[in-house]
Amino acid sequence: MAHVEVGGRQVYYELHGASAASAVPPLVLLNGIGGSCRGWKALQVPELSKTRQVLIFDHRGVGESEDPGGSFSTQDLALDAAALLATLEIERADVLGVFMGGMAAQELALRSPDRVRRLCLVGCYAKPDAKRRMLLEDWAAVASAGVGMESMLRKRLLWTLCEETLEQTDLIETMLDFFLKEDMPVPRDLFVRQCEACLRHDTAGRLENITAPTLVLCGRQDQLTPPKFHRELADAIPGSRLVVIDFGAHLVMAESAVRFNQVVAQFLDE
């Protein structure tokens, strides 16, 4: 748990697991919109840090990371990640990103290929379609209108969990409690800017330039970013591999955590 100055502002990060002297490159986990890096700590960090260092950090304006203000793009988030790696003297890393984090990971692999050894893209797209644009615009409008945080979170859970998980009301209440109290939801204006960054994301014509071995991973029941988007990513990125986990939606890393961690670890260890 630490802060470091990157580009003149403070960034919150955590390093877990094996010594920095390990021969295995660190794994960087890039989270999506509306939450902090603490979302990785319950299910991914304990397992994936057994054999390698795992770096998690908060995007600009999230949690304890300073907000430079103004709009930003997924390219800016990629530059943030590259600058953090440079500051921490991590020359090369494996990178896994979910949704907005997966979009930033695409840009990082394109803009700083020497820093990315292996790439994992989860629950993301190369470019939003009409439905995703309408949804993100709606989420941004709801946040701007001042709707209660719990109502906003419930709307997001409807799009990110499979129906079987939603039937577990005790689990849903526990998740809401975690997001509201522990995961420090981002300020409304920042959430709006995150939605806008996802709306503008477009790597569709550049994915063929990604050189890192790439795993594209999703849950079969993902409604927010259905498997069709992942097939498009896998088709466009040379030599990439697509894995669709049968049980799980957008939050497949929680709904099928054991399988998710196994697939990721096996890919990274090849």
JOTALIN-V469468 format. One record per backbone hydrogen bond with DSSP energy under -1.0 kcal/mol. CO is the residue of the C=O (numbers start at 1). NH is the residue of the N-H. If there is no record, write none. Layout:
co=CO nh=NH
co=CO nh=NH
//
This chain:
co=2 nh=13
co=4 nh=11
co=6 nh=9
co=9 nh=6
co=10 nh=66
co=11 nh=4
co=12 nh=58
co=13 nh=2
co=14 nh=56
co=16 nh=54
co=19 nh=22
co=26 nh=94
co=27 nh=55
co=28 nh=96
co=30 nh=98
co=36 nh=39
co=37 nh=40
co=38 nh=41
co=40 nh=44
co=40 nh=45
co=44 nh=48
co=45 nh=49
co=47 nh=50
co=53 nh=27
co=54 nh=16
co=55 nh=29
co=56 nh=14
co=59 nh=62
co=62 nh=65
co=66 nh=61
co=73 nh=77
co=74 nh=78
co=75 nh=79
co=76 nh=80
co=77 nh=81
co=78 nh=82
co=79 nh=83
co=80 nh=84
co=81 nh=85
co=82 nh=86
co=83 nh=87
co=84 nh=88
co=85 nh=90
co=86 nh=89
co=93 nh=117
co=94 nh=28
co=95 nh=120
co=96 nh=30
co=97 nh=122
co=98 nh=101
co=99 nh=103
co=100 nh=104
co=101 nh=105
co=102 nh=106
co=103 nh=107
co=104 nh=108
co=105 nh=109
co=106 nh=110
co=107 nh=111
co=108 nh=112
co=112 nh=115
co=115 nh=93
co=118 nh=95
co=119 nh=215
co=120 nh=97
co=121 nh=217
co=122 nh=99
co=126 nh=203
co=129 nh=133
co=130 nh=134
co=131 nh=135
co=132 nh=136
co=133 nh=137
co=134 nh=138
co=135 nh=139
co=136 nh=140
co=137 nh=141
co=138 nh=142
co=139 nh=143
co=140 nh=144
co=141 nh=145
co=142 nh=147
co=143 nh=146
co=148 nh=152
co=149 nh=153
co=150 nh=154
co=151 nh=155
co=152 nh=156
co=153 nh=157
co=154 nh=158
co=156 nh=160
co=157 nh=161
co=160 nh=251
co=162 nh=166
co=163 nh=167
co=165 nh=168
co=167 nh=169
co=168 nh=172
co=169 nh=173
co=170 nh=174
co=171 nh=175
co=172 nh=176
co=173 nh=177
co=174 nh=178
co=175 nh=179
co=176 nh=180
co=177 nh=181
co=178 nh=182
co=178 nh=183
co=187 nh=191
co=188 nh=192
co=189 nh=193
co=190 nh=194
co=191 nh=195
co=192 nh=196
co=193 nh=197
co=194 nh=198
co=195 nh=199
co=196 nh=200
co=203 nh=206
co=203 nh=207
co=206 nh=209
co=207 nh=210
co=213 nh=119
co=214 nh=241
co=215 nh=121
co=216 nh=243
co=217 nh=123
co=218 nh=245
co=219 nh=222
co=226 nh=229
co=227 nh=231
co=228 nh=232
co=229 nh=233
co=230 nh=234
co=231 nh=235
co=232 nh=236
co=233 nh=237
co=237 nh=240
co=241 nh=216
co=243 nh=218
co=245 nh=220
co=248 nh=221
co=251 nh=254
co=251 nh=255
co=252 nh=256
co=256 nh=260
co=257 nh=261
co=258 nh=262
co=259 nh=263
co=260 nh=264
co=261 nh=265
co=262 nh=266
co=263 nh=267
co=264 nh=268
co=265 nh=269
//
